[in-house]
Amino acid sequence: AVLREKLVEESVIVSLIALVFLFHVRSALVAILILPVAVLLAFIPMAYLKITSNIMSLGGIAIAIGAMVDAAIVMVENAHKRLEQSPPVKEARPGAPGAGGCESNRTEIIIAAAKEVGRPLFFSLLVIAVSFLPIFALEAQEGRLFSPLAYTKTFSMLFATALSVTLAPVLMVLLIRGKVRPEIKNPLNRW
């Protein structure tokens, strides 16, 4: 129960940090939503393999949380940069020819930004996901002790890897709206 509390606290802290550094609530939601989805998906193979939620298995998830949210934040930050650098598009009157062009342009910029960093993020997360694979070679007491941690960390990272190139771009298109402040206007970055 205490470890579950700590996992929730860690998730809340990661969410707050994402909000502070992105300085855009809707954009931070992309990273905030990826985290619980990846963790919940990690419990599916845990249940299938009959891995209990003990201190070692939940510790694997706790270790993975920072890296899990990192990919979404990098994607969102790249989209912010591309939106800042794109020339402003004049708002068309509703119903006028060309109306909706602004939204189409915004979507294209976000998709291009996701494509730009998607492949490097995918492979960097994949490398992190397989980093615990040597633990599966441990035998006897060490293997029984550390294998739940390795399984849950690996599952969490694999799902975070998949979600970073599938769900994150979709959430970015849906959620990154409104005024995206330039990085220089974030008080934390200025300081």
LINTA-V131189 format. One record per pair of residues at least 4 apart in sequence whose C-alpha atoms are under 6 Angstrom apart, sorted by the first residue. I is the first residue (numbers start at 1). GAP is how many residues later the second one is. If there is no record, write none. Layout:
# LINTA-V131189
I:GAP ; I:GAP
This chain:
# LINTA-V131189
6:4 ; 15:17 ; 18:4 ; 18:10 ; 19:4 ; 19:9 ; 26:149 ; 26:150 ; 27:149 ; 29:4 ; 30:141 ; 31:38 ; 31:41 ; 31:42 ; 35:34 ; 36:4 ; 38:118 ; 38:121 ; 38:122 ; 39:117 ; 42:113 ; 42:114 ; 45:4 ; 46:4 ; 46:5 ; 53:4 ; 55:4 ; 56:93 ; 57:91 ; 57:92 ; 57:95 ; 60:89 ; 60:92 ; 60:93 ; 61:91 ; 61:92 ; 64:4 ; 64:89 ; 68:92 ; 72:92 ; 73:4 ; 75:39 ; 78:35 ; 79:31 ; 79:34 ; 89:13 ; 92:7 ; 94:5 ; 101:4 ; 107:66 ; 114:4 ; 118:4 ; 118:47 ; 122:39 ; 125:36 ; 129:25 ; 129:28 ; 129:29 ; 132:18 ; 138:5 ; 139:4 ; 143:4 ; 147:4 ; 150:4 ; 152:4 ; 157:4 ; 160:4 ; 163:4 ; 164:4 ; 171:4 ; 172:4 ; 184:6
